[in-house]
Amino acid sequence: MGLQKAKYIWMDGKLVPWDDAKIHINSHVVHYGSGVFEGLRCYKTPKGSVVFRLQEHTDRLFNSAKIYRMDIPFAKDDVNKGVVETIKANELPECYIRPLVYRGYNELGVNPFNCPVNVAISTFYWGAYLGSGSTEKGVDVMVSSWNRMAPNTFPAMAKTCANYMNSQLIKMEAIKYGFVEGIALDVYGFVSEGSGENIFVVKDGKIFTPPLHATVLPGITRDSVIKIARDLGYELHETKFLREFLYISDEVFFTGSAAEITPIGSIDKIMIGKGGVGEITKKLQKEFFAIINGEKEDRYGWLTPIK
């Protein structure tokens, strides 16, 4: 299924009809990948639509831009308002949100400083990222032959367009071998993350996830799951671990704004636990979705209402 069109896209402070939201072919971002972006969701609740952790995503967007010396010509509050404005204009009670900051058209060459920094915000419907029923049934994945980048090469803490060329290699390989997703190792052989998701492992009632220095994106949903897990009384460790630890674990699951909390049923055709959704994963899912769907109090202040 292709991208479902909405009515408008926010471009540099103005709502533009979807089909008119265009950039020049010689924009710097097209040739050199000089863009940073975010991905977040708006959920429909009994009390109205809410955006999940809007401020944290905007903060990360600005941090990514800062690492790449991109001066965003809008304040954070302007971007937050732009997100809300675009959701309202598109009349979408629930949607995926894609803010993008990119270097536009002026001149070519690796030096980006003479190119303008532009901002766009898209909103559109996007269902389960890893396939229909994936959050209930789990997915079958493989350990990729492609590693994540080494430290001091590409900044993994920046959610930048260029980094996702590495993610595409991981994803395409997995699909060609008949899997839904791939898990990448870091340059030292430790488990890193999926092509677009962070990863968690459950073993003997304890939860483990790779630390940021395992070349992982500082995921907002990752951070949410860590908070929820610890508040539910689980022992959680941010630590490096080897690929074989995945095989002998009781449960493994992905997290991400698109993937939400998606269990992993098998890795390299080795069943994880009993396959499907493990008990701890199920409890984390239940708490996570209860908060974002308005069934429980927003005790963390994560939800921005679309009034």
C-alpha positions in Angstrom: 0.0 0.0 0.0 1.4 3.4 -0.9 1.4 6.5 1.2 -2.1 7.7 1.9 -2.4 11.3 0.8 -3.8 14.0 3.2 -5.0 17.5 2.3 -2.0 19.6 3.3 1.7 19.6 4.2 3.1 22.4 6.4 6.1 23.9 4.6 8.1 26.7 6.2 5.2 28.1 8.1 2.4 27.7 5.5 0.0 24.9 4.7 0.5 23.8 1.1 -1.8 21.4 -0.8 -0.4 17.9 -0.7 0.4 17.6 -4.4 2.0 21.1 -4.4 4.5 20.3 -1.6 7.6 20.1 -3.8 11.4 20.9 -3.7 14.0 21.5 -6.4 15.8 18.4 -7.8 19.1 20.1 -7.0 18.2 20.7 -3.3 21.2 19.7 -1.2 19.3 17.1 0.7 18.6 15.1 -2.5 22.2 14.8 -3.4 23.9 14.5 0.1 21.2 13.3 2.5 21.5 16.5 4.5 18.2 16.3 6.4 17.0 15.3 9.9 13.5 14.2 10.8 11.2 12.8 13.4 8.4 10.3 13.5 5.6 10.4 16.0 1.9 9.5 16.3 -1.4 11.1 17.1 -3.9 8.8 18.8 -7.7 9.0 18.9 -9.0 8.8 22.5 -12.5 9.1 24.1 -11.5 12.6 25.1 -10.2 13.6 21.6 -7.0 13.2 19.6 -3.6 13.5 21.4 0.0 13.6 20.2 2.3 11.3 22.0 5.4 13.0 23.5 5.4 15.9 21.1 7.9 18.1 23.0 10.4 15.2 23.3 10.3 14.5 19.6 10.7 18.2 18.8 13.7 18.4 21.2 15.3 15.5 19.5 14.7 17.1 16.1 16.5 20.2 17.2 19.3 18.1 18.8 19.8 16.2 15.5 19.9 19.5 13.6 22.4 20.9 16.1 24.8 18.0 15.6 24.7 18.7 11.8 25.1 22.5 12.3 21.7 23.2 10.9 20.1 26.4 12.3 16.4 25.7 12.2 14.6 29.0 11.3 11.7 28.4 13.7 11.4 28.1 17.4 10.5 24.7 19.0 7.1 26.2 19.9 6.5 27.1 16.2 7.2 23.5 15.2 4.9 22.2 17.9 2.1 24.5 16.7 2.8 23.5 13.1 2.3 19.9 14.0 -1.1 20.7 15.7 -2.1 23.0 12.8 -1.4 20.3 10.2 -3.3 17.6 12.1 -6.3 19.9 12.3 -6.1 21.0 8.7 -6.0 17.4 7.5 -8.9 16.4 9.8 -7.2 13.2 10.9 -8.3 11.9 14.3 -5.3 9.6 14.3 -2.2 9.8 12.2 1.6 9.5 11.8 3.5 12.7 11.9 6.7 13.4 10.0 8.6 16.6 10.7 11.5 17.1 8.4 14.4 19.7 8.4 16.5 19.7 5.3 19.0 21.7 3.4 17.3 23.2 0.3 18.3 24.6 -3.1 21.1 27.1 -3.7 24.3 25.4 -4.8 25.9 21.9 -4.9 29.0 20.7 -3.3 29.6 18.9 0.0 29.8 22.2 1.8 26.2 22.8 3.0 26.5 26.2 4.6 25.2 28.3 1.7 22.0 26.3 1.3 18.9 27.3 3.1 17.5 25.2 6.0 13.8 24.4 5.3 11.2 22.7 7.5 8.2 20.6 6.5 5.6 18.7 8.5 3.5 15.9 7.0 0.6 14.0 8.6 -1.0 10.9 7.2 -2.6 7.6 8.2 -0.2 4.8 8.9 -1.3 1.5 10.4 0.8 -1.2 12.1 4.4 -0.5 10.9 5.5 -4.2 10.8 2.3 -5.5 9.3 -1.3 -6.1 10.3 -1.6 -8.0 13.6 2.1 -7.7 14.4 1.6 -6.2 17.8 -0.7 -9.1 18.7 1.1 -12.0 17.0 4.7 -11.0 16.8 7.1 -10.9 13.9 9.8 -13.2 12.5 13.2 -11.4 12.0 16.8 -12.1 11.3 20.2 -10.8 12.5 21.5 -8.7 9.6 24.9 -9.1 7.9 25.0 -5.3 8.0 26.4 -3.6 11.1 25.5 -0.2 12.5 28.0 2.5 11.9 31.1 2.8 14.1 31.4 5.6 16.7 32.8 8.8 15.3 31.7 8.0 11.8 28.0 8.9 11.6 26.3 10.2 14.8 23.8 7.6 15.8 22.2 10.0 18.3 21.0 12.1 15.3 17.9 11.0 13.5 19.3 11.9 10.1 18.2 11.0 6.6 21.7 9.7 5.7 21.8 7.2 8.6 18.8 5.4 7.1 20.7 4.3 4.0 22.2 1.8 6.5 18.7 1.0 7.7 17.6 0.4 4.2 20.3 -2.2 3.7 19.2 -4.0 6.8 15.5 -3.9 5.9 16.0 -5.0 2.3 18.2 -7.9 3.2 15.6 -9.1 5.7 12.7 -8.8 3.2 14.7 -10.7 0.5 15.3 -13.5 2.9 11.6 -13.7 3.8 11.7 -11.9 7.2 9.8 -8.9 8.4 12.8 -7.0 9.9 16.5 -7.2 10.6 18.4 -6.8 13.8 21.8 -5.1 13.4 24.9 -5.6 15.5 27.2 -2.8 16.3 30.8 -2.6 15.0 32.0 -4.7 18.0 29.5 -7.5 17.4 27.1 -6.6 20.2 23.3 -6.2 19.5 22.4 -2.7 18.5 18.9 -2.2 17.1 16.5 -2.9 14.2 16.4 -0.9 11.0 14.0 1.5 12.5 13.3 0.2 16.1 15.0 -0.2 19.4 15.1 -3.6 20.9 14.4 -5.1 24.3 15.1 -8.6 25.7 13.4 -10.4 28.7 15.3 -13.1 30.5 14.4 -14.7 33.9 12.0 -11.8 34.6 14.6 -9.1 34.0 14.6 -6.7 31.0 17.6 -5.7 29.0 18.2 -3.2 26.3 21.4 -2.0 24.5 22.8 1.3 25.8 23.2 4.4 23.7 26.9 3.7 23.1 25.8 0.5 21.2 25.1 2.9 18.3 21.4 3.1 18.9 19.0 6.0 18.4 17.8 7.5 21.7 14.3 6.4 21.0 11.3 8.2 22.6 9.3 5.0 22.8 12.4 3.3 24.2 12.5 5.8 27.0 8.8 5.4 27.6 9.1 1.7 28.0 12.0 2.0 30.3 10.0 4.3 32.6 6.9 2.1 32.5 8.9 -1.1 33.1 10.6 0.4 36.2 7.4 1.8 37.5 5.8 -1.6 37.2 8.6 -3.0 39.4 10.8 -4.7 36.7 14.5 -4.8 36.9 15.8 -3.2 33.8 19.4 -3.0 32.6 20.8 -0.8 29.8 23.8 -3.1 28.9 25.5 -4.6 25.9 24.8 -8.2 25.0 25.7 -10.7 22.3 23.4 -12.1 19.5 23.2 -15.5 21.1 21.6 -13.9 24.1 18.6 -13.2 21.8 18.2 -16.9 21.0 18.0 -18.1 24.6 15.9 -15.2 25.9 12.3 -15.6 27.1 10.9 -12.6 25.2 12.2 -10.1 22.7 10.4 -7.0 21.4 10.9 -3.9 19.3 9.9 -0.4 20.3 9.5 2.8 18.2 7.0 5.5 17.3 6.0 3.5 14.2 6.4 0.0 15.6 5.1 1.0 19.1 5.7 -2.3 21.1 6.0 -5.2 18.7 6.9 -8.7 20.0 9.4 -10.9 18.1 8.3 -14.5 17.7 11.5 -15.8 16.1 15.1 -14.7 15.2 17.0 -16.5 12.5 14.2 -19.2 12.6 14.9 -19.9 16.3 11.7 -19.5 18.3 11.9 -17.0 21.1 10.4 -18.4 24.3 7.0 -19.8 23.3 6.8 -17.5 20.3 4.3 -14.7 19.9 3.7 -12.3 22.8 5.4 -13.0 26.1 3.8 -12.2 29.4 6.0 -9.2 30.3 5.8 -7.8 26.8 2.0 -8.1 27.1 1.9 -6.2 30.4 4.1 -3.4 29.0 1.9 -3.2 25.9 -1.2 -3.0 28.1 0.1 -0.2 30.2 1.5 1.7 27.2 -1.6 1.6 25.2 -3.8 2.3 28.2 -2.0 5.6 28.6 -1.9 6.7 25.0 -5.5 5.6 24.4 -6.8 7.7 27.4 -7.8 4.6 29.4 -5.4 5.5 32.2 -4.2 8.8 33.6 -1.5 10.6 31.7 0.8 10.4 34.8 3.9 11.3 32.8 2.5 14.3 31.0 3.2 12.6 27.6 0.0 13.6 25.7 -0.6 16.9 23.9 -4.4 17.3 23.2 -5.6 18.5 19.8 -8.3 20.8 20.9 
